[in-house]
């Protein structure tokens, strides 16, 4: 995420399925955070922008992880990835997503 942010890349589809976890070479315990490598995958919807101020308006991503700006069809920037990371953390802690809906319209009502 830090690398993408430094290079002005907006992922736009961060979800649990797009986070890869691998045990580091030589780790024996595999019980500590430091024993694992985490990588972001599936850059198919990623967008490179020229600066952090650039705004995008394309509706894309996984609805339950989308930031409100995307769901509402407004302009957005790299901050939508921060929102998605928050939904991932919420999901990891609770087993459910913070906002539910079977369609974009239902999500708009629940945000």
N, CA, C and O atoms as a GROMACS GRO file, in nm:
protein
  444
    1UNK      N    1   0.083  -0.119   0.000
    1UNK     CA    2   0.000   0.000   0.000
    1UNK      C    3   0.088   0.125   0.000
    1UNK      O    4   0.061   0.221  -0.073
    2UNK      N    5   0.190   0.123   0.081
    2UNK     CA    6   0.279   0.239   0.088
    2UNK      C    7   0.344   0.264  -0.048
    2UNK      O    8   0.354   0.378  -0.092
    3UNK      N    9   0.388   0.157  -0.115
    3UNK     CA   10   0.450   0.168  -0.246
    3UNK      C   11   0.352   0.227  -0.347
    3UNK      O   12   0.387   0.316  -0.424
    4UNK      N   13   0.228   0.177  -0.346
    4UNK     CA   14   0.127   0.227  -0.440
    4UNK      C   15   0.099   0.375  -0.414
    4UNK      O   16   0.085   0.453  -0.508
    5UNK      N   17   0.090   0.412  -0.287
    5UNK     CA   18   0.064   0.552  -0.253
    5UNK      C   19   0.178   0.642  -0.301
    5UNK      O   20   0.154   0.749  -0.355
    6UNK      N   21   0.302   0.597  -0.280
    6UNK     CA   22   0.418   0.676  -0.323
    6UNK      C   23   0.424   0.693  -0.474
    6UNK      O   24   0.481   0.790  -0.524
    7UNK      N   25   0.365   0.598  -0.547
    7UNK     CA   26   0.368   0.603  -0.693
    7UNK      C   27   0.234   0.646  -0.753
    7UNK      O   28   0.208   0.626  -0.872
    8UNK      N   29   0.149   0.705  -0.669
    8UNK     CA   30   0.020   0.759  -0.715
    8UNK      C   31  -0.066   0.657  -0.787
    8UNK      O   32  -0.122   0.684  -0.894
    9UNK      N   33  -0.076   0.539  -0.727
    9UNK     CA   34  -0.161   0.433  -0.782
    9UNK      C   35  -0.277   0.410  -0.685
    9UNK      O   36  -0.256   0.389  -0.566
   10UNK      N   37  -0.398   0.414  -0.738
   10UNK     CA   38  -0.518   0.387  -0.659
   10UNK      C   39  -0.562   0.245  -0.694
   10UNK      O   40  -0.589   0.217  -0.811
   11UNK      N   41  -0.571   0.156  -0.596
   11UNK     CA   42  -0.605   0.015  -0.622
   11UNK      C   43  -0.751  -0.001  -0.660
   11UNK      O   44  -0.781  -0.066  -0.761
   12UNK      N   45  -0.842   0.055  -0.584
   12UNK     CA   46  -0.986   0.059  -0.608
   12UNK      C   47  -1.060  -0.072  -0.589
   12UNK      O   48  -1.182  -0.076  -0.608
   13UNK      N   49  -0.991  -0.181  -0.551
   13UNK     CA   50  -1.062  -0.307  -0.527
   13UNK      C   51  -0.996  -0.386  -0.414
   13UNK      O   52  -0.975  -0.507  -0.424
   14UNK      N   53  -0.962  -0.316  -0.307
   14UNK     CA   54  -0.902  -0.384  -0.192
   14UNK      C   55  -1.009  -0.464  -0.119
   14UNK      O   56  -1.112  -0.410  -0.079
   15UNK      N   57  -0.984  -0.591  -0.102
   15UNK     CA   58  -1.072  -0.681  -0.029
   15UNK      C   59  -0.988  -0.797   0.021
   15UNK      O   60  -0.874  -0.814  -0.022
   16UNK      N   61  -1.043  -0.876   0.110
   16UNK     CA   62  -0.966  -0.985   0.171
   16UNK      C   63  -0.908  -1.078   0.066
   16UNK      O   64  -0.796  -1.126   0.080
   17UNK      N   65  -0.984  -1.104  -0.038
   17UNK     CA   66  -0.936  -1.196  -0.144
   17UNK      C   67  -0.815  -1.141  -0.218
   17UNK      O   68  -0.745  -1.218  -0.285
   18UNK      N   69  -0.788  -1.012  -0.208
   18UNK     CA   70  -0.676  -0.952  -0.279
   18UNK      C   71  -0.555  -0.926  -0.190
   18UNK      O   72  -0.462  -0.854  -0.229
   19UNK      N   73  -0.555  -0.983  -0.070
   19UNK     CA   74  -0.440  -0.973   0.019
   19UNK      C   75  -0.378  -1.112   0.028
   19UNK      O   76  -0.441  -1.207   0.075
   20UNK      N   77  -0.254  -1.124  -0.017
   20UNK     CA   78  -0.184  -1.252  -0.014
   20UNK      C   79  -0.095  -1.259   0.109
   20UNK      O   80  -0.028  -1.162   0.145
   21UNK      N   81  -0.095  -1.375   0.175
   21UNK     CA   82  -0.015  -1.394   0.295
   21UNK      C   83   0.075  -1.515   0.273
   21UNK      O   84   0.031  -1.620   0.227
   22UNK      N   85   0.204  -1.497   0.306
   22UNK     CA   86   0.303  -1.603   0.286
   22UNK      C   87   0.393  -1.610   0.409
   22UNK      O   88   0.430  -1.507   0.466
   23UNK      N   89   0.428  -1.731   0.450
   23UNK     CA   90   0.523  -1.748   0.559
   23UNK      C   91   0.661  -1.712   0.509
   23UNK      O   92   0.702  -1.755   0.402
   24UNK      N   93   0.734  -1.632   0.587
   24UNK     CA   94   0.869  -1.593   0.547
   24UNK      C   95   0.963  -1.712   0.553
   24UNK      O   96   0.947  -1.802   0.636
   25UNK      N   97   1.060  -1.711   0.464
   25UNK     CA   98   1.162  -1.814   0.458
   25UNK      C   99   1.239  -1.818   0.591
   25UNK      O  100   1.281  -1.713   0.641
   26UNK      N  101   1.255  -1.936   0.649
   26UNK     CA  102   1.334  -1.951   0.771
   26UNK      C  103   1.256  -1.929   0.899
   26UNK      O  104   1.312  -1.945   1.007
   27UNK      N  105   1.128  -1.894   0.891
   27UNK     CA  106   1.048  -1.876   1.012
   27UNK      C  107   1.012  -2.013   1.068
   27UNK      O  108   0.963  -2.100   0.995
   28UNK      N  109   1.035  -2.032   1.195
   28UNK     CA  110   1.005  -2.161   1.254
   28UNK      C  111   0.878  -2.159   1.338
   28UNK      O  112   0.802  -2.256   1.336
   29UNK      N  113   0.853  -2.052   1.412
   29UNK     CA  114   0.737  -2.045   1.499
   29UNK      C  115   0.607  -2.019   1.423
   29UNK      O  116   0.506  -2.084   1.449
   30UNK      N  117   0.609  -1.926   1.330
   30UNK     CA  118   0.491  -1.887   1.252
   30UNK      C  119   0.378  -1.837   1.342
   30UNK      O  120   0.260  -1.859   1.312
   31UNK      N  121   0.414  -1.771   1.451
   31UNK     CA  122   0.314  -1.720   1.543
   31UNK      C  123   0.313  -1.568   1.552
   31UNK      O  124   0.222  -1.510   1.612
   32UNK      N  125   0.411  -1.504   1.495
   32UNK     CA  126   0.425  -1.360   1.507
   32UNK      C  127   0.398  -1.294   1.372
   32UNK      O  128   0.420  -1.352   1.266
   33UNK      N  129   0.350  -1.170   1.379
   33UNK     CA  130   0.324  -1.091   1.259
   33UNK      C  131   0.448  -1.084   1.170
   33UNK      O  132   0.437  -1.086   1.047
   34UNK      N  133   0.566  -1.075   1.231
   34UNK     CA  134   0.692  -1.064   1.157
   34UNK      C  135   0.727  -1.191   1.080
   34UNK      O  136   0.816  -1.188   0.995
   35UNK      N  137   0.660  -1.301   1.108
   35UNK     CA  138   0.687  -1.428   1.039
   35UNK      C  139   0.615  -1.440   0.905
   35UNK      O  140   0.628  -1.541   0.836
   36UNK      N  141   0.539  -1.337   0.868
   36UNK     CA  142   0.460  -1.343   0.746
   36UNK      C  143   0.489  -1.225   0.654
   36UNK      O  144   0.527  -1.117   0.699
   37UNK      N  145   0.471  -1.248   0.524
   37UNK     CA  146   0.479  -1.142   0.423
   37UNK      C  147   0.337  -1.119   0.371
   37UNK      O  148   0.262  -1.214   0.348
   38UNK      N  149   0.302  -0.992   0.354
   38UNK     CA  150   0.171  -0.956   0.302
   38UNK      C  151   0.190  -0.881   0.171
   38UNK      O  152   0.274  -0.791   0.162
   39UNK      N  153   0.112  -0.918   0.070
   39UNK     CA  154   0.121  -0.851  -0.060
   39UNK      C  155  -0.020  -0.821  -0.110
   39UNK      O  156  -0.114  -0.896  -0.085
   40UNK      N  157  -0.031  -0.711  -0.183
   40UNK     CA  158  -0.157  -0.672  -0.244
   40UNK      C  159  -0.159  -0.729  -0.386
   40UNK      O  160  -0.064  -0.712  -0.462
   41UNK      N  161  -0.269  -0.795  -0.420
   41UNK     CA  162  -0.281  -0.859  -0.552
   41UNK      C  163  -0.395  -0.795  -0.632
   41UNK      O  164  -0.465  -0.706  -0.584
   42UNK      N  165  -0.412  -0.841  -0.754
   42UNK     CA  166  -0.518  -0.803  -0.845
   42UNK      C  167  -0.524  -0.652  -0.868
   42UNK      O  168  -0.608  -0.582  -0.812
   43UNK      N  169  -0.434  -0.606  -0.949
   43UNK     CA  170  -0.428  -0.464  -0.984
   43UNK      C  171  -0.508  -0.434  -1.111
   43UNK      O  172  -0.485  -0.332  -1.177
   44UNK      N  173  -0.602  -0.521  -1.145
   44UNK     CA  174  -0.680  -0.505  -1.267
   44UNK      C  175  -0.763  -0.377  -1.272
   44UNK      O  176  -0.786  -0.323  -1.380
   45UNK      N  177  -0.807  -0.328  -1.155
   45UNK     CA  178  -0.886  -0.204  -1.152
   45UNK      C  179  -0.804  -0.085  -1.105
   45UNK      O  180  -0.856   0.025  -1.091
   46UNK      N  181  -0.675  -0.108  -1.081
   46UNK     CA  182  -0.588   0.000  -1.033
   46UNK      C  183  -0.577   0.111  -1.138
   46UNK      O  184  -0.588   0.087  -1.259
   47UNK      N  185  -0.554   0.231  -1.089
   47UNK     CA  186  -0.542   0.347  -1.178
   47UNK      C  187  -0.424   0.431  -1.133
   47UNK      O  188  -0.414   0.469  -1.017
   48UNK      N  189  -0.334   0.459  -1.226
   48UNK     CA  190  -0.222   0.548  -1.199
   48UNK      C  191  -0.267   0.690  -1.225
   48UNK      O  192  -0.327   0.719  -1.329
   49UNK      N  193  -0.238   0.778  -1.132
   49UNK     CA  194  -0.271   0.920  -1.148
   49UNK      C  195  -0.142   1.000  -1.138
   49UNK      O  196  -0.040   0.950  -1.090
   50UNK      N  197  -0.146   1.124  -1.183
   50UNK     CA  198  -0.024   1.204  -1.184
   50UNK      C  199   0.011   1.262  -1.048
   50UNK      O  200   0.127   1.291  -1.021
   51UNK      N  201  -0.091   1.279  -0.962
   51UNK     CA  202  -0.064   1.331  -0.828
   51UNK      C  203  -0.177   1.291  -0.734
   51UNK      O  204  -0.280   1.240  -0.778
   52UNK      N  205  -0.158   1.314  -0.605
   52UNK     CA  206  -0.261   1.283  -0.507
   52UNK      C  207  -0.384   1.371  -0.522
   52UNK      O  208  -0.491   1.338  -0.469
   53UNK      N  209  -0.371   1.481  -0.592
   53UNK     CA  210  -0.484   1.571  -0.610
   53UNK      C  211  -0.575   1.529  -0.725
   53UNK      O  212  -0.688   1.577  -0.735
   54UNK      N  213  -0.527   1.440  -0.812
   54UNK     CA  214  -0.608   1.394  -0.925
   54UNK      C  215  -0.735   1.324  -0.874
   54UNK      O  216  -0.732   1.252  -0.774
   55UNK      N  217  -0.843   1.348  -0.943
   55UNK     CA  218  -0.970   1.289  -0.904
   55UNK      C  219  -1.019   1.194  -1.014
   55UNK      O  220  -0.998   1.217  -1.133
   56UNK      N  221  -1.085   1.087  -0.970
   56UNK     CA  222  -1.136   0.982  -1.060
   56UNK      C  223  -1.286   0.972  -1.035
   56UNK      O  224  -1.333   1.008  -0.927
   57UNK      N  225  -1.361   0.924  -1.132
   57UNK     CA  226  -1.506   0.911  -1.112
   57UNK      C  227  -1.561   0.775  -1.156
   57UNK      O  228  -1.682   0.757  -1.155
   58UNK      N  229  -1.477   0.681  -1.195
   58UNK     CA  230  -1.523   0.552  -1.243
   58UNK      C  231  -1.583   0.469  -1.130
   58UNK      O  232  -1.524   0.458  -1.023
   59UNK      N  233  -1.699   0.410  -1.154
   59UNK     CA  234  -1.762   0.321  -1.058
   59UNK      C  235  -1.705   0.181  -1.079
   59UNK      O  236  -1.734   0.116  -1.179
   60UNK      N  237  -1.622   0.136  -0.984
   60UNK     CA  238  -1.566   0.002  -0.994
   60UNK      C  239  -1.522  -0.045  -0.856
   60UNK      O  240  -1.502   0.036  -0.766
   61UNK      N  241  -1.507  -0.175  -0.841
   61UNK     CA  242  -1.465  -0.233  -0.715
   61UNK      C  243  -1.569  -0.329  -0.660
   61UNK      O  244  -1.670  -0.358  -0.725
   62UNK      N  245  -1.543  -0.378  -0.541
   62UNK     CA  246  -1.634  -0.469  -0.473
   62UNK      C  247  -1.725  -0.385  -0.384
   62UNK      O  248  -1.676  -0.317  -0.293
   63UNK      N  249  -1.855  -0.387  -0.407
   63UNK     CA  250  -1.946  -0.294  -0.340
   63UNK      C  251  -1.932  -0.285  -0.187
   63UNK      O  252  -1.932  -0.174  -0.134
   64UNK      N  253  -1.921  -0.397  -0.115
   64UNK     CA  254  -1.917  -0.389   0.031
   64UNK      C  255  -1.788  -0.327   0.084
   64UNK      O  256  -1.780  -0.292   0.201
   65UNK      N  257  -1.687  -0.312  -0.002
   65UNK     CA  258  -1.560  -0.250   0.039
   65UNK      C  259  -1.543  -0.110  -0.019
   65UNK      O  260  -1.444  -0.043   0.010
   66UNK      N  261  -1.637  -0.065  -0.100
   66UNK     CA  262  -1.626   0.065  -0.167
   66UNK      C  263  -1.645   0.181  -0.072
   66UNK      O  264  -1.727   0.175   0.020
   67UNK      N  265  -1.569   0.286  -0.094
   67UNK     CA  266  -1.586   0.410  -0.018
   67UNK      C  267  -1.716   0.478  -0.061
   67UNK      O  268  -1.763   0.458  -0.173
   68UNK      N  269  -1.774   0.558   0.028
   68UNK     CA  270  -1.901   0.626  -0.006
   68UNK      C  271  -1.893   0.712  -0.132
   68UNK      O  272  -1.992   0.724  -0.203
   69UNK      N  273  -1.777   0.773  -0.161
   69UNK     CA  274  -1.763   0.855  -0.280
   69UNK      C  275  -1.786   0.775  -0.407
   69UNK      O  276  -1.849   0.822  -0.501
   70UNK      N  277  -1.734   0.652  -0.408
   70UNK     CA  278  -1.750   0.566  -0.527
   70UNK      C  279  -1.896   0.524  -0.539
   70UNK      O  280  -1.954   0.532  -0.647
   71UNK      N  281  -1.954   0.478  -0.428
   71UNK     CA  282  -2.093   0.433  -0.428
   71UNK      C  283  -2.187   0.545  -0.475
   71UNK      O  284  -2.282   0.520  -0.548
   72UNK      N  285  -2.158   0.668  -0.432
   72UNK     CA  286  -2.244   0.782  -0.468
   72UNK      C  287  -2.216   0.837  -0.608
   72UNK      O  288  -2.289   0.924  -0.655
   73UNK      N  289  -2.111   0.786  -0.674
   73UNK     CA  290  -2.080   0.833  -0.809
   73UNK      C  291  -2.011   0.969  -0.811
   73UNK      O  292  -2.016   1.039  -0.912
   74UNK      N  293  -1.946   1.005  -0.699
   74UNK     CA  294  -1.874   1.132  -0.693
   74UNK      C  295  -1.727   1.112  -0.731
   74UNK      O  296  -1.680   0.999  -0.743
   75UNK      N  297  -1.656   1.222  -0.749
   75UNK     CA  298  -1.513   1.215  -0.775
   75UNK      C  299  -1.440   1.169  -0.649
   75UNK      O  300  -1.482   1.200  -0.538
   76UNK      N  301  -1.330   1.095  -0.667
   76UNK     CA  302  -1.254   1.044  -0.553
   76UNK      C  303  -1.106   1.036  -0.589
   76UNK      O  304  -1.068   1.055  -0.704
   77UNK      N  305  -1.023   1.008  -0.487
   77UNK     CA  306  -0.879   0.993  -0.509
   77UNK      C  307  -0.828   0.873  -0.428
   77UNK      O  308  -0.905   0.784  -0.395
   78UNK      N  309  -0.700   0.871  -0.398
   78UNK     CA  310  -0.636   0.758  -0.332
   78UNK      C  311  -0.697   0.725  -0.195
   78UNK      O  312  -0.679   0.614  -0.145
   79UNK      N  313  -0.767   0.818  -0.135
   79UNK     CA  314  -0.822   0.796  -0.001
   79UNK      C  315  -0.927   0.685   0.002
   79UNK      O  316  -0.956   0.632   0.108
   80UNK      N  317  -0.982   0.649  -0.114
   80UNK     CA  318  -1.079   0.539  -0.116
   80UNK      C  319  -1.014   0.408  -0.074
   80UNK      O  320  -1.081   0.320  -0.021
   81UNK      N  321  -0.884   0.393  -0.098
   81UNK     CA  322  -0.813   0.272  -0.056
   81UNK      C  323  -0.801   0.267   0.096
   81UNK      O  324  -0.803   0.158   0.155
   82UNK      N  325  -0.789   0.381   0.160
   82UNK     CA  326  -0.784   0.386   0.307
   82UNK      C  327  -0.917   0.337   0.363
   82UNK      O  328  -0.920   0.261   0.460
   83UNK      N  329  -1.027   0.381   0.303
   83UNK     CA  330  -1.160   0.334   0.345
   83UNK      C  331  -1.168   0.182   0.331
   83UNK      O  332  -1.214   0.114   0.423
   84UNK      N  333  -1.123   0.130   0.218
   84UNK     CA  334  -1.130  -0.015   0.196
   84UNK      C  335  -1.049  -0.092   0.298
   84UNK      O  336  -1.092  -0.198   0.343
   85UNK      N  337  -0.932  -0.042   0.334
   85UNK     CA  338  -0.851  -0.107   0.437
   85UNK      C  339  -0.929  -0.110   0.569
   85UNK      O  340  -0.923  -0.208   0.643
   86UNK      N  341  -1.000  -0.004   0.598
   86UNK     CA  342  -1.083   0.000   0.719
   86UNK      C  343  -1.191  -0.106   0.716
   86UNK      O  344  -1.217  -0.171   0.818
   87UNK      N  345  -1.255  -0.125   0.601
   87UNK     CA  346  -1.358  -0.230   0.592
   87UNK      C  347  -1.296  -0.368   0.608
   87UNK      O  348  -1.357  -0.458   0.665
   88UNK      N  349  -1.172  -0.385   0.557
   88UNK     CA  350  -1.103  -0.514   0.574
   88UNK      C  351  -1.073  -0.541   0.721
   88UNK      O  352  -1.097  -0.652   0.769
   89UNK      N  353  -1.023  -0.442   0.791
   89UNK     CA  354  -0.994  -0.459   0.933
   89UNK      C  355  -1.121  -0.489   1.012
   89UNK      O  356  -1.121  -0.575   1.099
   90UNK      N  357  -1.228  -0.419   0.981
   90UNK     CA  358  -1.357  -0.443   1.046
   90UNK      C  359  -1.400  -0.588   1.021
   90UNK      O  360  -1.444  -0.657   1.113
   91UNK      N  361  -1.388  -0.632   0.896
   91UNK     CA  362  -1.427  -0.769   0.861
   91UNK      C  363  -1.341  -0.872   0.935
   91UNK      O  364  -1.393  -0.973   0.983
   92UNK      N  365  -1.211  -0.847   0.944
   92UNK     CA  366  -1.122  -0.939   1.015
   92UNK      C  367  -1.156  -0.948   1.164
   92UNK      O  368  -1.144  -1.055   1.224
   93UNK      N  369  -1.197  -0.837   1.222
   93UNK     CA  370  -1.228  -0.834   1.365
   93UNK      C  371  -1.366  -0.887   1.400
   93UNK      O  372  -1.385  -0.946   1.507
   94UNK      N  373  -1.462  -0.868   1.310
   94UNK     CA  374  -1.600  -0.903   1.343
   94UNK      C  375  -1.658  -1.019   1.261
   94UNK      O  376  -1.758  -1.080   1.301
   95UNK      N  377  -1.596  -1.049   1.148
   95UNK     CA  378  -1.648  -1.154   1.061
   95UNK      C  379  -1.759  -1.106   0.968
   95UNK      O  380  -1.817  -1.186   0.895
   96UNK      N  381  -1.786  -0.978   0.969
   96UNK     CA  382  -1.889  -0.921   0.882
   96UNK      C  383  -1.840  -0.785   0.831
   96UNK      O  384  -1.746  -0.728   0.887
   97UNK      N  385  -1.903  -0.733   0.727
   97UNK     CA  386  -1.865  -0.602   0.676
   97UNK      C  387  -1.944  -0.494   0.749
   97UNK      O  388  -2.055  -0.520   0.795
   98UNK      N  389  -1.889  -0.373   0.759
   98UNK     CA  390  -1.958  -0.268   0.835
   98UNK      C  391  -2.089  -0.221   0.771
   98UNK      O  392  -2.179  -0.177   0.842
   99UNK      N  393  -2.099  -0.228   0.641
   99UNK     CA  394  -2.220  -0.186   0.571
   99UNK      C  395  -2.265  -0.299   0.480
   99UNK      O  396  -2.184  -0.359   0.409
  100UNK      N  397  -2.393  -0.328   0.482
  100UNK     CA  398  -2.445  -0.441   0.404
  100UNK      C  399  -2.542  -0.392   0.297
  100UNK      O  400  -2.605  -0.287   0.309
  101UNK      N  401  -2.551  -0.471   0.193
  101UNK     CA  402  -2.644  -0.442   0.086
  101UNK      C  403  -2.621  -0.539  -0.028
  101UNK      O  404  -2.508  -0.576  -0.058
  102UNK      N  405  -2.730  -0.579  -0.092
  102UNK     CA  406  -2.718  -0.672  -0.204
  102UNK      C  407  -2.701  -0.601  -0.337
  102UNK      O  408  -2.680  -0.664  -0.441
  103UNK      N  409  -2.711  -0.468  -0.334
  103UNK     CA  410  -2.694  -0.390  -0.455
  103UNK      C  411  -2.632  -0.254  -0.417
  103UNK      O  412  -2.625  -0.220  -0.299
  104UNK      N  413  -2.590  -0.180  -0.517
  104UNK     CA  414  -2.536  -0.046  -0.493
  104UNK      C  415  -2.642   0.042  -0.427
  104UNK      O  416  -2.610   0.121  -0.338
  105UNK      N  417  -2.766   0.029  -0.469
  105UNK     CA  418  -2.874   0.110  -0.412
  105UNK      C  419  -2.893   0.081  -0.263
  105UNK      O  420  -2.911   0.173  -0.184
  106UNK      N  421  -2.890  -0.046  -0.224
  106UNK     CA  422  -2.902  -0.082  -0.082
  106UNK      C  423  -2.783  -0.029  -0.002
  106UNK      O  424  -2.799   0.017   0.112
  107UNK      N  425  -2.664  -0.037  -0.061
  107UNK     CA  426  -2.546   0.016   0.008
  107UNK      C  427  -2.556   0.166   0.029
  107UNK      O  428  -2.519   0.217   0.134
  108UNK      N  429  -2.607   0.238  -0.070
  108UNK     CA  430  -2.624   0.383  -0.057
  108UNK      C  431  -2.714   0.415   0.063
  108UNK      O  432  -2.689   0.511   0.136
  109UNK      N  433  -2.817   0.336   0.082
  109UNK     CA  434  -2.910   0.359   0.193
  109UNK      C  435  -2.846   0.325   0.328
  109UNK      O  436  -2.884   0.383   0.430
  110UNK      N  437  -2.751   0.232   0.330
  110UNK     CA  438  -2.692   0.186   0.455
  110UNK      C  439  -2.565   0.258   0.495
  110UNK      O  440  -2.517   0.238   0.606
  111UNK      N  441  -2.509   0.341   0.407
  111UNK     CA  442  -2.384   0.412   0.441
  111UNK      C  443  -2.412   0.525   0.538
  111UNK      O  444  -2.320   0.596   0.578
   0.00000   0.00000   0.00000
